[in-house]
Amino acid sequence: MKIMVTDYAWEDLEIERKILSTINASLVTAHSGTEDELVELAAGVDGIFTNWKPVTRKIIANARKCKAIVRYGVGLDNIDVQYATEMGILVANVPGYCLEEVSDHALALLFALARKITLFDRAAKSGIYDLRVGPPFYRLRGKTLGLVGFGKIGSLVCRKAMGLGLEVIAFHRTARFNSAKDEAIETVSFPELLRRSDYISIHAPLTFETHHLFNLAALQQMKSTAFLINTARGDIVDSKALLQALDDGLIAGAGLDVLPEEPPDTHDPLLLHPKTIVTPHAAFNSVESLQELRSTAAAEMLDALLGNVPQFVVNPEVLHRHNLRTGSS
C-alpha cells in the first residue's frame, strides 16, 4: 500500500512509518505540495495524510484507490470533505491533540500584549531603556476575556484564564453550547462580546459563517483599549480591516499565530506593525503534542486501511454509502 503525505511540519516520518509498517505501507512525500504535484502523486495511493496543503476536488478525483484522508490536526477547511464523501472516502482528523499547547499560546500572547513584553524587548535592544515606551497598560485581574468559540480549547483557555483573575464571557456560533454552562460563565451575543471584552481570543473553526467574522464593522465595536488574539485560522479576521483598526486606534493591538497567507510576505504590514505580535503558526507545537498528533493520525490511517472505522471519522455518513471504499459498515 502507498500513502501520500502532502506536507508536514516536523523532521521525519519515522513514527508514521513504524505504525504503518505492520501492513507494509510505504509513504510517498510531496516536495512542493502544489496541486499539480499532488494530483500526480494521488494516482495509485491508498491513503492521504495532509497537514496544511489543500486536498482539493481535483486531487481527490485522481486518487481512485484512496480509502482515507487523515488530517494532521483538527480543522478541515483544507479538505474537500463533501467531495471525499461522495467518492466513498473516509475523512478523519485528530481532535484531541495540542489542547494544552494552543490554550497556553493564546494566554502567552495575552500576557505579552498586556505587559508589552515584545515592545519593551525591541525598545531595549534598540537602545531605548524606558518603561514609558508606548501607551499605559493595566492590571490583568478583573479584566474581561471574551472567547469566540467554546470547544475543547476554548473551555481550557477559560479555566486557565479564570485562575488568573480574568472575568470570562463567551460567544458560540451554534446552539450546541452546553460546555459554557458547565463552566459557569456568561454566554453573550457576538456584539455584546465585542463591546465588553478587554481581550478577545478566537477559538472557532473557519467556515462560511466565520470567514471574516472580524471585519471592520466588528472591530469598530471593540474597546479602543482592547486586544485581539487569534490562534485559530487567519481568514476569520479580515486583515485589511485589522490593519485599519490598528492604524486608526480602534483597538490597542493584536496577537496573531495565524495569517491568511502562510508564510506571509516579508513586507506584510501586519507582520511589521508595532501593535502586533506574530508567531509562525506555532501554537500547536511541542514535543509531546507532535508525538500525539503523528501517532494518532497513523493509527487512524491504519484502521481505515485494515477496513475498520477510525475513531475520529468526521464524515460518518460515508459509512452508509454504497461506494464506501474501505468495506466498513
C-alpha positions as CSV (number, residue, x, y, z in Angstrom):
1,M,0.0,0.0,0.0
2,K,1.1,3.6,-0.6
3,I,0.1,6.7,1.4
4,M,0.8,10.2,0.2
5,V,2.0,12.9,2.6
6,T,1.1,16.3,1.2
7,D,3.2,18.2,3.8
8,Y,4.4,18.0,7.4
9,A,6.0,20.4,10.0
10,W,8.4,18.0,11.7
11,E,11.8,16.5,10.9
12,D,10.9,13.0,9.7
13,L,8.1,10.5,9.3
14,E,9.5,7.6,11.4
15,I,6.6,7.4,13.8
16,E,4.1,7.0,10.9
17,R,6.4,4.5,9.2
18,K,6.7,2.4,12.3
19,I,3.0,2.2,12.9
20,L,2.1,1.6,9.2
21,S,4.9,-1.0,8.7
22,T,2.6,-3.6,10.2
23,I,0.7,-3.6,6.9
24,N,3.9,-2.9,4.8
25,A,2.6,0.5,3.7
26,S,5.1,3.0,2.3
27,L,4.9,6.8,2.4
28,V,5.2,9.0,-0.7
29,T,6.1,12.5,0.3
30,A,5.4,15.6,-1.8
31,H,8.2,18.0,-2.5
32,S,6.5,21.3,-3.4
33,G,2.9,20.4,-2.4
34,T,1.4,22.2,-5.4
35,E,-1.9,21.0,-6.6
36,D,-0.4,19.7,-9.9
37,E,2.2,17.6,-8.0
38,L,-0.4,16.3,-5.5
39,V,-2.8,15.3,-8.4
40,E,0.0,13.3,-10.0
41,L,1.1,11.6,-6.8
42,A,-2.5,10.8,-5.8
43,A,-2.9,8.3,-8.6
44,G,-2.5,4.9,-7.1
45,V,-2.3,5.8,-3.4
46,D,-4.4,4.1,-0.8
47,G,-4.5,7.0,1.7
48,I,-3.6,10.6,2.1
49,F,-2.1,12.4,5.1
50,T,-2.3,16.2,5.0
51,N,-1.2,19.0,7.3
52,W,-1.9,22.4,5.8
53,K,-1.9,21.8,2.0
54,P,-5.3,21.8,0.3
55,V,-6.7,18.4,-0.7
56,T,-8.9,19.6,-3.4
57,R,-11.6,18.0,-5.6
58,K,-9.1,17.7,-8.4
59,I,-6.7,15.8,-6.2
60,I,-9.4,13.5,-4.7
61,A,-10.7,12.8,-8.2
62,N,-7.4,11.4,-9.3
63,A,-7.0,9.3,-6.1
64,R,-9.1,6.5,-7.4
65,K,-7.8,3.9,-4.9
66,C,-7.8,6.2,-1.9
67,K,-9.7,4.8,1.1
68,A,-9.0,7.5,3.7
69,I,-7.8,11.1,4.1
70,V,-6.4,11.9,7.5
71,R,-5.7,15.5,8.7
72,Y,-2.7,16.2,10.9
73,G,-4.8,18.4,13.1
74,V,-8.3,19.5,13.9
75,G,-9.6,21.9,11.3
76,L,-10.9,20.6,8.0
77,D,-11.0,23.7,5.9
78,N,-8.2,22.4,3.7
79,I,-10.0,19.2,2.7
80,D,-13.0,19.0,0.3
81,V,-14.8,16.7,2.8
82,Q,-18.1,16.8,0.8
83,Y,-16.5,15.5,-2.4
84,A,-14.5,12.9,-0.5
85,T,-17.7,11.6,1.0
86,E,-19.3,11.5,-2.5
87,M,-16.4,9.4,-3.6
88,G,-16.7,7.0,-0.7
89,I,-13.6,8.1,1.1
90,L,-13.3,8.3,4.9
91,V,-12.0,11.5,6.3
92,A,-10.6,11.6,9.8
93,N,-8.8,14.1,12.0
94,V,-7.0,14.3,15.4
95,P,-9.4,16.4,17.6
96,G,-7.8,15.9,21.0
97,Y,-4.2,17.0,20.4
98,C,-2.5,20.3,21.3
99,L,-5.2,21.4,23.7
100,E,-2.7,22.4,26.3
101,E,-0.3,24.0,23.8
102,V,-2.9,26.2,22.0
103,S,-4.5,27.3,25.2
104,D,-1.1,28.2,26.7
105,H,-0.1,30.0,23.5
106,A,-3.3,32.1,23.5
107,L,-2.6,33.1,27.1
108,A,1.1,33.8,26.3
109,L,0.0,36.2,23.6
110,L,-2.4,37.8,26.0
111,F,0.3,38.2,28.6
112,A,2.8,39.6,26.1
113,L,0.2,42.1,24.8
114,A,-1.0,43.1,28.3
115,R,2.6,43.6,29.7
116,K,4.1,45.0,26.4
117,I,6.8,42.3,26.5
118,T,7.8,42.4,22.9
119,L,7.5,46.2,22.7
120,F,9.8,46.6,25.7
121,D,12.2,44.0,24.3
122,R,12.5,45.6,20.9
123,A,12.9,49.1,22.5
124,A,15.6,47.9,25.0
125,K,17.6,46.2,22.3
126,S,17.5,49.3,20.2
127,G,18.9,51.4,23.0
128,I,15.6,52.8,24.5
129,Y,15.6,51.5,28.1
130,D,12.4,53.3,29.2
131,L,9.3,52.0,30.8
132,R,7.3,54.8,29.3
133,V,7.6,53.3,25.8
134,G,4.1,53.0,24.3
135,P,0.7,53.6,25.9
136,P,-0.1,52.8,29.5
137,F,-1.1,49.3,30.5
138,Y,-3.4,48.0,33.1
139,R,-3.7,45.2,35.7
140,L,-4.9,41.9,34.3
141,R,-7.0,40.8,37.2
142,G,-10.6,41.9,36.8
143,K,-10.4,42.5,33.1
144,T,-12.8,40.7,30.7
145,L,-11.7,38.0,28.3
146,G,-14.2,37.2,25.5
147,L,-13.9,33.8,23.9
148,V,-15.2,33.3,20.4
149,G,-15.8,29.6,20.2
150,F,-16.1,27.3,23.2
151,G,-14.9,23.9,22.2
152,K,-12.2,21.9,23.9
153,I,-9.5,24.6,23.5
154,G,-11.8,27.5,24.4
155,S,-13.0,25.8,27.6
156,L,-9.4,25.1,28.6
157,V,-8.5,28.7,28.0
158,C,-11.4,29.7,30.1
159,R,-10.3,27.6,33.1
160,K,-6.7,28.9,32.9
161,A,-7.9,32.5,32.5
162,M,-10.2,32.3,35.5
163,G,-7.3,31.1,37.6
164,L,-5.5,34.4,36.6
165,G,-8.4,36.5,37.9
166,L,-9.9,37.3,34.5
167,E,-13.7,37.5,34.0
168,V,-14.7,35.3,31.1
169,I,-17.6,35.6,28.7
170,A,-18.2,33.5,25.6
171,F,-19.9,33.5,22.3
172,H,-20.5,30.4,20.2
173,R,-22.0,30.2,16.7
174,T,-24.4,27.3,17.3
175,A,-27.0,26.4,19.8
176,R,-24.9,23.4,20.9
177,F,-23.2,25.3,23.7
178,N,-23.6,23.4,26.9
179,S,-20.0,23.4,28.0
180,A,-20.0,27.1,28.8
181,K,-22.9,26.5,31.2
182,D,-20.8,23.7,32.8
183,E,-18.0,26.2,33.4
184,A,-20.5,28.7,35.0
185,I,-19.5,31.5,32.7
186,E,-21.7,34.0,31.0
187,T,-22.7,33.4,27.3
188,V,-23.4,36.5,25.3
189,S,-24.2,37.6,21.7
190,F,-21.3,38.5,19.4
191,P,-22.0,42.3,19.5
192,E,-22.1,42.2,23.3
193,L,-18.8,40.3,23.5
194,L,-17.2,42.9,21.2
195,R,-18.4,45.8,23.4
196,R,-17.5,44.3,26.8
197,S,-14.2,42.5,26.2
198,D,-10.8,43.8,27.1
199,Y,-9.2,40.8,25.3
200,I,-10.8,38.6,22.7
201,S,-9.4,35.2,21.9
202,I,-10.6,33.3,18.8
203,H,-11.2,29.5,19.1
204,A,-13.6,28.9,16.3
205,P,-13.2,26.8,13.1
206,L,-13.0,28.5,9.7
207,T,-16.4,28.1,8.0
208,F,-18.5,30.1,5.6
209,E,-20.1,31.8,8.6
210,T,-16.8,32.7,10.4
211,H,-14.9,33.8,7.3
212,H,-14.0,37.5,8.1
213,L,-16.2,37.4,11.2
214,F,-13.9,40.1,12.5
215,N,-14.4,42.7,9.7
216,L,-14.2,46.4,10.1
217,A,-17.8,46.7,11.5
218,A,-16.9,44.2,14.2
219,L,-13.6,45.8,15.1
220,Q,-15.3,49.2,15.3
221,Q,-17.4,47.8,18.2
222,M,-14.4,46.8,20.3
223,K,-12.9,49.0,23.0
224,S,-10.1,51.2,21.9
225,T,-8.0,49.6,24.7
226,A,-8.9,46.0,23.7
227,F,-6.6,43.4,22.2
228,L,-7.5,40.7,19.6
229,I,-5.8,37.2,19.8
230,N,-6.1,34.7,17.0
231,T,-4.7,31.1,17.3
232,A,-7.5,29.6,15.1
233,R,-7.5,30.4,11.4
234,G,-6.2,33.5,9.7
235,D,-9.2,34.1,7.5
236,I,-11.5,34.6,10.4
237,V,-10.0,38.0,10.6
238,D,-10.2,40.5,7.7
239,S,-6.5,41.5,7.5
240,K,-7.2,44.8,5.8
241,A,-9.8,45.7,8.4
242,L,-7.4,44.8,11.2
243,L,-4.7,46.9,9.7
244,Q,-7.0,49.9,9.5
245,A,-8.2,49.3,13.1
246,L,-4.7,49.3,14.4
247,D,-3.6,52.3,12.4
248,D,-6.7,54.3,13.4
249,G,-6.5,53.3,17.1
250,L,-9.8,51.4,17.0
251,I,-8.1,48.6,19.1
252,A,-4.9,48.5,21.1
253,G,-3.2,45.6,19.4
254,A,-3.3,42.0,18.2
255,G,-1.6,38.7,18.9
256,L,-1.6,36.6,15.7
257,D,-0.4,33.0,15.4
258,V,-2.2,32.5,12.1
259,L,-2.5,34.7,9.0
260,P,-4.4,34.3,5.7
261,E,-1.2,33.6,3.8
262,E,1.4,31.4,5.4
263,P,4.2,32.1,5.4
264,P,3.4,35.8,4.9
265,D,5.2,38.2,2.6
266,T,8.1,39.7,4.4
267,H,6.7,43.1,3.8
268,D,3.2,42.2,5.2
269,P,2.2,45.3,7.2
270,L,0.6,43.2,9.9
271,L,3.9,41.3,10.3
272,L,5.8,44.6,10.7
273,H,3.2,46.6,12.7
274,P,4.3,47.9,16.1
275,K,1.0,46.9,17.6
276,T,1.1,43.2,16.6
277,I,2.8,40.2,18.0
278,V,3.2,37.5,15.3
279,T,4.2,33.9,15.8
280,P,4.6,31.4,12.8
281,H,1.6,29.1,13.3
282,A,3.4,27.7,16.3
283,A,0.6,27.4,18.9
284,F,0.2,23.6,18.4
285,N,3.9,22.8,18.7
286,S,5.6,20.9,21.4
287,V,7.5,17.6,21.5
288,E,4.6,15.9,23.3
289,S,1.8,17.3,21.0
290,L,3.6,16.3,17.8
291,Q,4.1,12.7,19.1
292,E,0.4,12.5,19.9
293,L,-0.6,14.0,16.6
294,R,1.5,11.7,14.4
295,S,0.8,8.5,16.3
296,T,-2.9,9.2,16.4
297,A,-3.1,10.1,12.7
298,A,-1.1,7.0,11.8
299,A,-3.4,4.8,13.9
300,E,-6.4,6.4,12.2
301,M,-5.0,5.6,8.8
302,L,-4.1,2.1,9.8
303,D,-7.6,1.4,10.9
304,A,-9.0,2.7,7.7
305,L,-6.7,0.6,5.5
306,L,-7.5,-2.5,7.6
307,G,-11.2,-2.0,6.8
308,N,-12.1,-0.7,10.3
309,V,-13.8,2.5,11.2
310,P,-11.3,5.0,12.6
311,Q,-12.1,6.6,15.9
312,F,-12.3,10.1,14.7
313,V,-14.2,9.9,11.4
314,V,-15.6,13.4,10.5
315,N,-17.9,12.2,7.7
316,P,-19.8,9.3,9.3
317,E,-22.4,9.5,6.6
318,V,-19.9,7.9,4.2
319,L,-20.2,4.6,6.1
320,H,-23.7,4.1,4.7
321,R,-22.7,4.8,1.0
322,H,-22.8,2.0,-1.5
323,N,-19.4,3.2,-2.8
324,L,-17.6,3.2,0.5
325,R,-14.0,2.1,-0.3
326,T,-12.9,0.6,3.0
327,G,-15.5,-2.1,3.1
328,S,-16.5,-0.9,6.6
329,S,-20.1,-0.9,7.7
